[in-house]
Amino acid sequence: DIGFRPDIEKILRRCPTDRQTLLLSATMSDEVLRLAQRYQRDPKTVQITPEIPTVARIRQSYVAVEEDRKLPLLLKLLETEQPRASIIFVERKRWAENLYRELRQTIKGVSMMHGDLPQGMRTKIMEAFRAGKIRHLVATDVVGRGIDVKNLSHVFNYDIPEDPDAYVHRIGRTGRIGADGVAIAFISPDQGHRLTSVEIFINKLLDKREAPGFEGVRPKDLPQPEEIKAPAAPAQPVFGRRTKKYSNRL
């Protein structure tokens, strides 16, 4: 989903028929499973990590905020929280570019990463981020998995993902190697169902942060995680707006 699959398939097609193939993946998405079924014969599965990564050391919370107040809220939190380093996750490439342009007018040490950037540029950005030359990274899920930054203290879900598994992997960038981490999700009025799905998935209610002047409204009487076995897609959107999925959002 970050552009490697065509290259992997090209290499596999040129490999000899008589071979041993090991497939290593952080998660087994439908795409990865289809790749395994196509190129592996009677594969054995070895799982060495829990299904849901531990997030016990991460302080998770959400802020109900109107969509047009997200940027001022982010700037306020960056000022009050003073993160050592942070990743600010957005849902689409275009949104990453727009937010990056807004932030760099106000704060220093900010950069951006998404799947359309050349690999060489992505590598340089990550090296600068790890070295502390970049303090805040606006990114899509292209950095949601497999990225290790030692001093990353905060993860901001500027756009909370539709997939709860993506949320877990995003916040898993912080709180690593015994360190504490902070994860803050911005929830606009049409995204309450996404928050509920995340809470059910991790079996934990996120703390609500008060943000005077930035408030959005979360509906009353939302089901608690223990009341629902699995998040079901509502027949009507929880907040009255239909949610769209994008196949190429990174």
ZAVOVO-526549 format. One record per residue: x, y, z of N, C-alpha, C in turn; residue number from 1. Coordinates in Angstrom, 1 decimal. Atoms other than C-alpha are relative to their C-alpha. Layout:
PT    n.xx    n.yy    n.zz   ca.xx   ca.yy   ca.zz    c.xx    c.yy    c.zz    n
PT       X       Y       Z       X       Y       Z       X       Y       Z  NUM
...
END
This chain:
PT    n.xx    n.yy    n.zz   ca.xx   ca.yy   ca.zz    c.xx    c.yy    c.zz    n
PT     0.8    -1.2     0.0     0.0     0.0     0.0     0.8     1.3     0.0    1
PT    -0.8    -1.2     0.1     3.0     2.3    -0.1     0.9    -0.1    -1.2    2
PT    -0.6    -0.1     1.3     4.1     1.5    -3.6     1.0    -1.1    -0.3    3
PT    -1.0     1.0     0.2     6.3    -1.6    -3.1    -0.6    -1.3    -0.7    4
PT     0.5     1.2     0.4     3.9    -4.3    -4.2     0.3    -0.3    -1.5    5
PT    -0.3     0.3     1.4     4.4    -4.0    -8.0     1.5    -0.5    -0.2    6
PT    -1.4     0.4     0.1     8.2    -4.3    -7.5     0.2    -1.4     0.6    7
PT    -0.1     1.3    -0.6     7.8    -7.3    -5.2    -0.5    -1.1    -1.0    8
PT     0.6     0.9     1.0     5.6    -9.0    -7.8     0.9    -0.2    -1.2    9
PT    -1.0     0.1     1.2     8.1    -8.3   -10.6     1.1    -0.9     0.4   10
PT    -1.1     0.9    -0.4    10.9    -9.9    -8.6    -0.4    -1.4     0.2   11
PT     0.5     1.4    -0.2     8.8   -12.9    -7.6    -0.2    -0.7    -1.3   12
PT     0.3     0.7     1.3     7.8   -13.6   -11.2     1.3    -0.4    -0.7   13
PT    -1.3     0.4     0.6    11.5   -13.8   -12.1     0.8    -1.0     0.8   14
PT    -0.7     0.9    -0.8    12.5   -16.1    -9.3    -0.3    -1.5    -0.5   15
PT     0.2     1.4     0.4    12.9   -19.9   -10.0    -1.2    -0.6     0.7   16
PT     1.2     0.6    -0.6     9.9   -22.1    -9.4     0.4    -0.8     1.3   17
PT    -0.4     0.8    -1.2    11.9   -24.3    -6.9     0.7     0.9     0.9   18
PT    -0.6    -1.0    -0.9    12.5   -21.9    -4.1    -0.7    -0.1     1.4   19
PT     0.7    -0.2    -1.2    11.7   -21.1    -0.5    -0.3     1.5     0.2   20
PT     0.4    -1.4    -0.1     9.8   -17.9     0.1    -0.5     0.4     1.4   21
PT     0.4    -0.5    -1.3     9.5   -16.1     3.4    -0.6     1.4    -0.2   22
PT     0.7    -1.3     0.1     7.0   -13.2     3.7    -0.2     0.5     1.4   23
PT     0.0    -0.6    -1.3     7.5   -10.9     6.6    -0.9     1.3    -0.1   24
PT     0.9    -1.2     0.1     4.8    -8.2     7.3    -0.4     0.3     1.4   25
PT     0.4    -0.4    -1.3     3.9    -6.1    10.3    -1.5    -0.4     0.3   26
PT     1.4     0.4    -0.1     0.2    -6.9     9.6    -0.3    -0.8    -1.2   27
PT     0.5     0.8     1.2    -1.6    -9.3     7.3    -1.3     0.5    -0.5   28
PT     1.1    -0.5     0.6    -3.9    -7.2     5.4    -0.5    -0.9    -1.2   29
PT     0.5     0.8     1.1    -6.1    -8.6     2.6     0.9     0.0    -1.2   30
PT    -0.9    -0.1     1.1    -3.6    -7.3     0.0     1.2    -1.0     0.2   31
PT    -1.1     0.8    -0.3    -0.7    -9.1     1.8    -0.4    -1.5    -0.1   32
PT     0.4     1.4     0.1    -2.7   -12.3     2.1    -0.2    -0.5    -1.4   33
PT     0.2     0.4     1.4    -3.6   -12.3    -1.6     1.4    -0.2    -0.7   34
PT    -1.3     0.1     0.5     0.1   -11.8    -2.4     0.6    -1.4     0.5   35
PT    -0.5     1.3    -0.5     0.9   -14.9    -0.2    -0.6    -1.1    -0.7   36
PT     0.8     1.1     0.7    -1.8   -17.0    -1.8     0.5    -0.2    -1.4   37
PT    -0.4     0.1     1.4    -0.5   -16.2    -5.2     1.4    -0.5    -0.2   38
PT    -1.4     0.4     0.2     3.2   -16.8    -4.7     0.6    -1.0     1.0   39
PT    -0.5     1.0    -0.9     3.5   -19.2    -1.8    -0.9    -1.3    -0.1   40
PT     0.7     1.3     0.1     2.5   -22.9    -1.7     0.0    -0.6     1.4   41
PT     0.2     0.6    -1.4     1.1   -24.3     1.6     0.8     0.7     1.0   42
PT    -0.8    -0.8    -1.0     2.6   -21.5     3.7    -0.3    -0.3     1.4   43
PT     0.2     0.0    -1.4     3.0   -21.8     7.4     0.1     1.4     0.6   44
PT     0.0    -1.4    -0.6     2.2   -18.8     9.6     0.6     0.0     1.4   45
PT    -0.6    -0.2    -1.3     4.4   -17.7    12.5    -0.3     1.4     0.4   46
PT     0.4    -1.3    -0.5     3.0   -14.9    14.6     0.9     0.3     1.2   47
PT    -1.0    -0.3    -1.1     5.6   -13.2    16.9    -0.4     1.2     0.8   48
PT     0.5    -1.2    -0.7     3.6   -10.1    18.0    -1.5    -0.2     0.3   49
PT     1.4     0.1    -0.3     0.2    -9.8    19.7    -0.8     0.7    -1.1   50
PT     0.9    -0.5     1.1    -2.8    -9.0    17.4    -0.1     1.5     0.2   51
PT     0.1    -1.5    -0.3    -3.1    -5.5    19.1     1.3     0.4     0.8   52
PT    -1.3    -0.4    -0.7     0.3    -3.9    20.0    -0.4     0.7     1.3   53
PT     0.3    -0.6    -1.3     0.5    -2.8    23.6     0.1     1.5    -0.1   54
PT     0.0    -1.4     0.0    -0.3     0.8    24.1    -0.2     0.5     1.5   55
PT     0.2    -0.3    -1.4    -0.3     0.8    27.9     0.8     1.2     0.5   56
PT    -0.8    -1.1    -0.4     2.4     3.4    28.2    -0.3     1.3    -0.7   57
PT     0.4    -1.1     0.8     0.7     5.8    25.9    -1.3     0.7     0.6   58
PT     1.2    -0.8    -0.5    -1.7     8.5    27.3    -0.8     0.4    -1.2   59
PT     0.8    -0.3     1.2    -4.5     8.6    24.8    -1.2     0.9     0.4   60
PT     1.1    -0.9    -0.2    -7.1    11.3    24.6    -0.5     0.5    -1.3   61
PT     0.6    -0.6     1.2    -9.4    13.0    22.1    -0.5     1.4     0.4   62
PT     0.6    -1.3    -0.2   -10.6    16.5    21.6    -1.1     0.2    -1.1   63
PT     1.1    -0.3     0.9   -14.0    17.3    20.1     0.2     1.4    -0.6   64
PT    -0.4    -1.3     0.6   -13.3    20.1    17.6    -0.7     0.1    -1.3   65
PT     0.6    -0.3     1.3   -15.1    21.7    14.7     1.1    -0.1    -1.1   66
PT    -1.0     0.2     1.0   -13.3    21.0    11.4     0.8     1.2    -0.3   67
PT    -0.7    -1.2     0.4   -12.4    24.6    10.7     0.8     0.6     1.2   68
PT    -0.7    -0.4    -1.2   -10.9    24.9    14.2     1.2    -0.9     0.3   69
PT    -1.1     0.9    -0.3    -8.4    22.1    13.9     1.4     0.6     0.0   70
PT    -1.4    -0.7     0.1    -5.4    24.2    12.8     0.3     0.8     1.2   71
PT    -0.3    -0.7    -1.2    -5.7    26.7    15.6     0.2    -0.8     1.3   72
PT    -0.1     0.9    -1.1    -6.2    23.9    18.1     1.4    -0.7     0.0   73
PT    -1.3     0.6     0.1    -3.1    22.1    16.8     1.1     0.9     0.4   74
PT    -1.0    -0.9    -0.3    -1.0    25.2    17.1     0.0     0.3     1.5   75
PT     0.1    -0.2    -1.5    -2.3    25.7    20.7     0.6    -1.2     0.7   76
PT    -0.5     1.2    -0.7    -1.5    22.1    21.7     1.6    -0.1    -0.2   77
PT    -1.4     0.0     0.2     2.0    22.4    20.1     0.7     1.0     1.0   78
PT    -0.6    -1.0    -0.9     2.6    25.5    22.3    -0.1    -0.5     1.4   79
PT     0.2     0.4    -1.4     1.2    24.0    25.5     0.7    -1.3     0.3   80
PT    -0.6     1.3    -0.3     2.5    20.4    25.2     1.5     0.0    -0.2   81
PT    -1.4     0.0     0.3     5.9    21.3    23.9     0.6    -1.4    -0.3   82
PT    -0.5     1.3     0.2     6.6    17.9    22.4     1.5     0.0    -0.5   83
PT    -1.4     0.1     0.5    10.2    16.8    21.9     0.0    -0.2    -1.5   84
PT     0.2     0.2     1.4     9.1    15.5    18.5    -1.4    -0.5    -0.2   85
PT     1.3     0.4     0.2     5.8    14.8    17.0    -0.3    -0.4    -1.4   86
PT     0.5     0.3     1.4     4.1    13.2    14.0    -1.5     0.4     0.0   87
PT     1.4    -0.5     0.1     0.8    14.8    12.9    -0.6    -0.8    -1.2   88
PT     0.6     0.9     1.1    -1.2    12.2    10.9    -1.2     0.6    -0.6   89
PT     1.2    -0.5     0.8    -3.6    13.3     8.2    -0.4    -1.2    -0.9   90
PT     0.5     1.1     0.8    -5.7    11.1     5.9     0.4    -0.1    -1.4   91
PT    -0.3     0.0     1.5    -4.7    12.2     2.4     1.2     0.8    -0.3   92
PT    -1.2    -0.7     0.4    -1.6    13.4     0.6    -0.3     1.5    -0.2   93
PT     0.3    -1.4     0.3    -3.2    16.7    -0.5    -0.2     0.7     1.4   94
PT     0.2    -0.6    -1.3    -4.2    17.4     3.1     1.3     0.2     0.7   95
PT    -1.3    -0.1    -0.6    -0.7    16.7     4.3     0.8     1.3    -0.6   96
PT    -0.6    -1.1     0.6     0.6    19.3     1.8    -0.6     1.3     0.5   97
PT     0.7    -1.2    -0.4    -2.0    21.9     2.8     0.4     0.3     1.4   98
PT    -0.4    -0.3    -1.4    -1.3    21.5     6.5     1.4     0.4     0.2   99
PT    -1.4    -0.4     0.0     2.4    21.6     6.0     0.2     1.4    -0.4  100
PT    -0.1    -1.4     0.5     2.1    24.9     4.1    -0.5     0.9     1.1  101
PT     0.5    -0.8    -1.1     0.1    26.3     7.0     0.9     0.1     1.2  102
PT    -0.8     0.1    -1.2     2.3    25.1     9.8     1.4     0.7    -0.2  103
PT    -1.3    -0.5     0.2     5.6    26.2     8.2     0.0     1.6     0.1  104
PT     0.1    -1.4    -0.1     4.4    29.8     8.2     0.0     0.5     1.5  105
PT     0.2    -0.3    -1.4     4.0    29.7    12.0     1.1    -0.6     0.9  106
PT    -1.0     0.7    -0.9     6.5    27.2    13.5     1.2    -0.5    -0.8  107
PT    -1.2     0.4     0.6    10.0    26.1    12.8     0.2    -1.5     0.2  108
PT    -0.3     1.4    -0.2    11.3    22.6    12.3    -1.1    -1.0    -0.4  109
PT     1.1     0.8     0.5     8.3    21.2    10.4     0.3    -0.5    -1.4  110
PT    -0.2     0.5     1.3     8.4    18.9     7.4    -1.2    -0.9    -0.3  111
PT     1.1     0.7     0.4     6.1    16.6     5.5     0.4    -1.3    -0.7  112
PT    -0.3     1.2     0.8     6.0    13.0     4.1    -1.3    -0.7    -0.4  113
PT     1.1     0.8     0.5     3.6    11.1     1.9     0.5    -0.9    -1.1  114
PT    -0.5     1.1     1.0     3.7     8.3    -0.7     0.4     0.5    -1.3  115
PT    -0.4    -0.5     1.3     4.2    10.6    -3.7     1.4     0.6     0.0  116
PT    -1.4    -0.5     0.0     7.6    11.8    -2.5     1.0    -1.1    -0.4  117
PT    -1.0     1.0     0.4    10.6    10.1    -4.1     0.6    -0.7     1.3  118
PT    -0.6     0.8    -1.1    12.2     7.4    -1.9     1.2     0.7     0.6  119
PT    -1.1    -0.7    -0.5    15.4     9.4    -1.7    -0.3     1.2     0.9  120
PT     0.5    -1.1    -0.8    13.6    12.4    -0.3    -0.6    -0.4     1.3  121
PT     0.6     0.6    -1.2    11.7    10.3     2.2     1.1    -0.4     1.0  122
PT    -1.2     0.5    -0.8    15.0     8.8     3.4     0.6     1.2     0.7  123
PT    -0.6    -1.2    -0.5    16.5    12.3     3.9    -0.8     0.6     1.1  124
PT     0.9    -0.5    -1.0    13.4    13.5     5.8     0.1    -0.8     1.3  125
PT    -0.1     0.8    -1.2    13.5    10.6     8.1     1.3     0.1     0.8  126
PT    -1.3    -0.1    -0.7    17.2    10.9     8.8     0.0     1.4     0.8  127
PT     0.0    -1.3    -0.6    16.7    14.6     9.6    -1.0     0.0     1.3  128
PT     0.9     0.1    -1.2    13.7    13.7    11.9     0.6    -0.7     1.1  129
PT    -0.7     0.8    -1.1    15.7    11.1    13.8     1.1     0.8     0.6  130
PT    -1.1    -0.8    -0.6    18.6    13.6    14.2    -0.5     1.2     0.7  131
PT     0.5    -1.1    -0.8    16.3    16.2    15.7     0.0     1.3    -0.8  132
PT     0.0    -1.2     0.8    16.7    18.6    12.8    -1.4     0.4    -0.5  133
PT     1.4    -0.2     0.2    13.0    18.2    12.1    -0.7    -0.4     1.3  134
PT     0.7     0.2    -1.3    10.7    18.5    15.2    -1.4    -0.5    -0.2  135
PT     1.3     0.3     0.2     7.3    18.1    13.7    -0.2    -0.6    -1.4  136
PT     0.1     0.6     1.3     6.4    15.8    10.8    -1.5    -0.3    -0.3  137
PT     1.3     0.2     0.5     3.1    16.0     8.9     0.0    -1.2    -0.9  138
PT    -0.2     1.2     0.8     2.5    12.6     7.4    -1.4    -0.7    -0.2  139
PT     1.1     1.0     0.2     0.0    10.1     6.0     0.4    -1.3     0.6  140
PT    -0.4     1.3    -0.6     0.0     6.4     7.0     1.2    -0.6    -0.7  141
PT    -1.2     0.5     0.5     3.1     6.0     4.9     1.1    -0.2     1.1  142
PT    -1.0     0.2    -1.1     5.0     6.4     8.2    -0.8    -0.6     1.2  143
PT     0.8     0.5    -1.1     2.3     4.7    10.3     0.5    -1.4     0.5  144
PT    -0.5     1.3    -0.4     4.2     1.4    10.4     1.5    -0.1    -0.2  145
PT    -1.4     0.3     0.2     7.8     0.3    10.8     1.0     1.2     0.2  146
PT    -0.9    -1.1    -0.2     9.2     3.7    11.7     0.3     0.2     1.5  147
PT    -0.4    -0.1    -1.4    11.2     4.1    14.9     0.8     1.3     0.1  148
PT    -0.6    -1.2    -0.4    12.1     7.5    16.2     0.1     0.1     1.5  149
PT    -0.3     0.2    -1.4    13.7     7.4    19.6    -0.7     1.1     0.9  150
PT     0.5    -1.1    -0.8    12.6    10.9    20.9    -1.4     0.4    -0.3  151
PT     1.4    -0.4     0.4     9.1    10.9    19.5    -0.9    -0.1     1.3  152
PT     0.8     0.0    -1.2     6.9    12.0    22.4    -1.5     0.1    -0.2  153
PT     1.4    -0.2     0.3     3.6    12.9    20.7    -0.4    -0.4    -1.4  154
PT     0.7     0.3     1.3     1.3    11.6    18.0    -1.3     0.7     0.0  155
PT     1.3    -0.7     0.2    -1.5    13.8    16.8    -0.8    -0.6    -1.1  156
PT     0.9     0.5     1.1    -4.3    12.2    14.8    -0.9     1.2    -0.4  157
PT     0.7    -1.2     0.6    -5.3    15.4    13.0    -1.3    -0.5    -0.7  158
PT     1.2     0.7     0.6    -7.6    13.1    11.0     0.0    -1.4     0.6  159
PT     0.0     1.3    -0.6    -8.5    10.0    13.0    -0.4    -1.0    -1.2  160
PT     0.2     0.9     1.1    -8.3     7.0    10.6    -1.3    -0.8     0.1  161
PT     1.2     0.8     0.1   -11.3     5.0     9.5     0.2    -1.4     0.5  162
PT    -0.3     1.4    -0.4    -9.5     1.7    10.2     0.7     0.1     1.4  163
PT    -0.5     0.0    -1.3    -8.9     1.2    14.0     1.4    -0.6     0.1  164
PT    -1.4     0.5     0.0    -5.8    -0.9    13.3     1.0     1.0    -0.4  165
PT    -0.9    -1.1     0.4    -4.2     2.1    11.5     0.2     0.9     1.2  166
PT    -0.1    -0.8    -1.2    -4.9     4.1    14.7     1.0    -0.6     0.9  167
PT    -1.0     0.6    -0.9    -3.0     1.6    16.8     1.4     0.1    -0.5  168
PT    -1.4    -0.1     0.5     0.0     1.6    14.5     0.5     1.4     0.0  169
PT    -0.4    -1.4     0.0     0.0     5.3    14.3     0.5     0.4     1.4  170
PT    -0.4    -0.5    -1.4     0.1     5.9    18.1     1.2    -0.9     0.5  171
PT    -1.1     0.8    -0.4     2.6     3.0    18.4     1.4     0.5    -0.4  172
PT    -1.3    -0.6     0.3     5.3     5.3    16.9     0.5     0.7     1.2  173
PT    -0.5    -0.5    -1.2     5.5     6.8    20.4    -0.1    -1.0     1.1  174
PT     0.0     0.9    -1.1     5.9     5.2    23.8     0.8    -1.3    -0.2  175
PT    -0.8     1.1     0.4     8.6     2.9    22.5     1.2    -0.2     1.0  176
PT    -1.1     0.4    -0.8    11.3     1.0    24.4    -0.1     0.6     1.4  177
PT     0.2    -0.3    -1.4     9.8     1.7    27.8    -0.3     1.5     0.3  178
PT     0.3    -1.5    -0.2     9.2     5.5    27.2    -1.5     0.2     0.1  179
PT     1.4    -0.4     0.0     6.0     7.2    27.9    -0.3     0.8    -1.3  180
PT     0.3    -0.7     1.2     4.1     8.7    25.0    -1.4     0.6     0.1  181
PT     1.3    -0.7     0.0     1.1    11.0    24.3    -0.6    -0.1    -1.4  182
PT     0.7     0.1     1.2    -1.5    10.4    21.6    -1.3     0.8     0.1  183
PT     1.2    -0.9     0.0    -4.2    13.1    20.9    -0.7    -0.1    -1.3  184
PT     0.8     0.1     1.2    -7.0    12.5    18.4    -1.0     1.2    -0.1  185
PT     1.0    -1.1     0.3    -9.0    15.4    16.8    -1.3    -0.7    -0.5  186
PT     1.2     0.6     0.5   -12.6    14.4    16.4    -1.0     1.1    -0.4  187
PT     0.9    -0.9     0.5   -14.8    16.5    14.2    -1.5    -0.6     0.2  188
PT     1.3     0.4    -0.2   -18.6    16.3    14.5    -0.5    -1.2    -0.8  189
PT     0.4     1.2     0.8   -18.9    13.7    11.7     0.8    -1.2     0.2  190
PT    -0.9     1.1    -0.2   -16.3    11.4    13.1    -0.2    -0.8     1.3  191
PT     0.2     0.7    -1.3   -17.8    10.1    16.3     0.0    -1.5    -0.2  192
PT     0.0     1.5     0.2   -18.3     6.6    14.8     1.4    -0.5    -0.1  193
PT    -1.4     0.5     0.0   -14.6     6.4    14.1     0.6    -0.1     1.4  194
PT    -0.5     0.1    -1.4   -13.8     7.2    17.7    -0.5    -1.2     0.7  195
PT     0.7     1.1    -0.6   -16.3     4.6    18.8     0.7    -1.3    -0.4  196
PT    -0.6     1.2     0.6   -14.7     2.0    16.5     1.4    -0.3     0.6  197
PT    -1.4     0.1    -0.6   -11.2     2.7    17.9    -0.1    -0.5     1.5  198
PT     0.1     0.3    -1.4   -12.4     2.5    21.5    -0.4    -1.5     0.2  199
PT     0.4     1.4     0.0   -14.1    -0.9    20.8     1.2    -0.9    -0.3  200
PT    -1.1     0.8     0.5   -11.0    -2.2    19.0     1.1    -0.1     1.1  201
PT    -1.0     0.1    -1.1    -8.6    -1.3    21.9    -0.5    -0.3     1.4  202
PT     0.7     0.3    -1.3   -11.2    -2.0    24.6     0.4     1.0     1.1  203
PT    -0.3    -1.1    -0.9   -10.5     1.4    26.2    -0.7     1.2    -0.4  204
PT     0.6    -1.3     0.3   -12.3     4.7    26.4     1.1     1.0     0.1  205
PT    -1.0    -1.1     0.0   -10.1     7.6    25.4    -0.5     1.1     0.9  206
PT     0.3    -1.2    -0.9   -10.0    10.5    27.9    -0.4     1.2    -0.9  207
PT     0.3    -1.2     0.7   -11.7    13.6    26.7     0.7     1.2     0.5  208
PT    -0.7    -1.3    -0.4    -9.6    16.8    26.7    -1.0     1.1    -0.2  209
PT     0.8    -1.3     0.2   -11.4    20.1    27.2     0.8     1.0    -0.7  210
PT    -0.7    -1.0     0.8   -10.5    22.7    24.7    -1.0     1.2    -0.2  211
PT     1.0    -1.1     0.1   -12.5    25.9    25.4     0.3     0.8    -1.3  212
PT     0.0    -0.7     1.2   -13.3    27.7    22.2     0.2    -0.8    -1.2  213
PT    -0.2     0.8     1.1   -12.6    24.8    20.0    -1.0    -1.2    -0.1  214
PT     0.9     1.2    -0.2   -15.5    22.5    20.9    -0.7    -0.4    -1.2  215
PT     0.9     0.6     0.9   -17.2    20.1    18.6    -0.9    -0.8     0.9  216
PT     1.0     0.8    -0.8   -20.1    17.9    19.8     0.1    -1.4    -0.3  217
PT     0.1     1.4     0.2   -19.9    14.2    20.3    -1.4    -0.4     0.4  218
PT     1.3     0.4    -0.3   -23.3    12.6    20.3    -0.2    -0.7     1.4  219
PT     0.3     0.6    -1.2   -24.9    11.5    23.5    -0.3    -1.5    -0.2  220
PT     0.5     1.4     0.1   -25.6     7.8    24.3     0.8    -0.8    -1.0  221
PT    -0.7     0.9     0.9   -22.8     6.4    22.2     0.3    -1.3     0.8  222
PT    -0.2     1.3    -0.7   -22.4     2.7    23.1     1.4    -0.1     0.5  223
PT    -1.2     0.2    -0.6   -19.6     1.7    25.4     0.7    -1.2    -0.7  224
PT    -0.7     1.1     0.6   -16.9    -0.7    24.1    -0.4    -1.4     0.5  225
PT     0.4     1.3    -0.6   -18.0    -3.5    26.5    -1.4    -0.4    -0.5  226
PT     1.3     0.3     0.5   -21.5    -3.3    25.0    -0.1    -0.5    -1.4  227
PT     0.0     0.4     1.4   -20.5    -4.1    21.5     1.2    -1.0    -0.3  228
PT    -1.0     0.9     0.3   -18.6    -7.1    20.3     0.9     0.4    -1.1  229
PT    -0.7    -0.5     1.2   -17.5    -5.6    17.0    -0.6     1.2    -0.6  230
PT     0.6    -1.2     0.6   -17.9    -2.2    15.4    -0.7    -0.3    -1.3  231
PT     0.7     0.3     1.3   -20.6    -2.5    12.8    -0.3     1.4    -0.7  232
PT     0.2    -1.2     0.7   -21.0     0.1    10.1    -1.5     0.4     0.1  233
PT     1.4    -0.4    -0.1   -24.2     2.1    10.8    -0.7     0.2    -1.3  234
PT     0.8    -0.1     1.2   -27.0     2.1     8.4     0.0     1.5    -0.5  235
PT    -0.1    -1.4     0.3   -27.0     5.9     8.6     1.2     0.5     0.8  236
PT    -1.2    -0.5    -0.7   -23.8     7.9     9.5    -0.4     0.6     1.3  237
PT     0.3    -0.4    -1.4   -23.6     8.6    13.2    -0.3     1.5     0.1  238
PT     0.1    -1.4     0.0   -23.3    12.3    12.5    -0.7     0.6    -1.2  239
PT     0.8    -0.5     1.1   -25.4    12.6     9.4     0.8     0.2    -1.3  240
PT    -0.7    -0.2     1.2   -22.6    12.6     6.9     0.6    -1.3    -0.5  241
PT    -0.5     1.3     0.5   -21.7     9.6     4.7     1.5     0.0    -0.1  242
PT    -1.5     0.1     0.1   -18.1     8.5     5.0     0.4    -0.7    -1.3  243
PT    -0.5     0.6     1.3   -16.2     7.7     1.8     1.4    -0.6     0.3  244
PT    -1.3     0.6    -0.1   -13.2     5.4     1.5     0.8     0.3    -1.3  245
PT    -0.9    -0.3     1.1   -10.3     6.2    -0.7     1.0    -1.1    -0.2  246
PT    -0.9     1.1     0.3    -8.2     3.5    -2.4     1.4     0.5    -0.1  247
PT    -1.4    -0.6     0.1    -5.2     5.9    -2.9     0.1     1.2     0.8  248
PT     0.0    -1.2    -0.9    -5.1     8.2     0.1     1.3     0.3     0.6  249
PT    -1.3    -0.3    -0.6    -1.5     7.9     1.0     0.9     0.9    -0.9  250
END
